[in-house]
Amino acid sequence: MTSAVAAWNPAGRTGTPRTAAATATPTQRQPHRPRNAFVREDRIQPHLPACALRLTATLGPPPPNATQIPHLLRTAGITLSYDLHYKTLTADAPTRERIFIG
């Protein structure tokens, strides 16, 4: 076996290379679930103090430093979801607080 074939296929077999696309199981899209939207952190960061203030019943008093808010949300197990259509952040908390981030 040549070194080019060995480098191309680590298992030493000939044929099609094994890629993640070839071996991954396909997932079906759930129609009731919206697609994932990724929002840059610099668009969310200025709105985190308002989010923490709205969640004071769940989290207690907000921290004085805005950089501590993500840690506070993680320890409380609260997830933020972004709605692409309405441009809002929704906190996964019992009160389901929403903040418009425009």
Secondary structure, DSSP 4 states (H G I P E B T S, - for coil): --HHHHHH-TT---SSPP-HHHHSPPPPPPTTSPPP----HHHHGGGHHHHHHHTHHHH-SPPSSGGGHHHHHHHHT--EEEETTTTEEEE-STT--EEE--
